[in-house]
């Protein structure tokens, strides 16, 4: 299954909205190989399985903001649903496997749950490291400028890296690939 959906791809589809780590219905439908309309139908038919801590509708402002952040807002009639997008928490994603009773849904859900677990481990590790660093810095105090520089460097490394911007233009192909001498 991991060859169908790379772990990095799954993790990039996890957003934090209203303090919850969530995945959007459209992204989930794409991974399951079904339409968003079909996914939403199945959820509506089984709505009792999706309380508000499993799934919630985005407000118009949240939906618009998410689309702008991901540079997916296109102009034109019929490009986007007139209904608010659904966001599924980790528990909601797990519940989807029982609603979308297919082999692919089960395999995709396993990979998604693993991605949520990896994300939780990373966040916990960073939080623990930051707490230990703060405690160590308090013990050392401001006695040495060099030690403070080390603390600053470690904090800089702990920051989440910004996504690099794509370079615009063409890449030159090596001539050896084309048989030229």
Buried (B, 14 or more C-beta within 10 A) or exposed (E): EEEEBEEEEBBEBBBEBEEBBBBBBBBBBBBBEBEBEEBBEBBEEBEEBBEEEBBBBBEEEBBEEBBEEEEEEEEEEEEBEEEEBBBBBBBBBBBBBEBBEEEBBBBBBBBBBBBBEEBEEEEEEEEEBEEEBEEEBEEEEEEEEEBBEEBEEBBEEEEEEEEEEEEEEEEEEEEEEEEEE
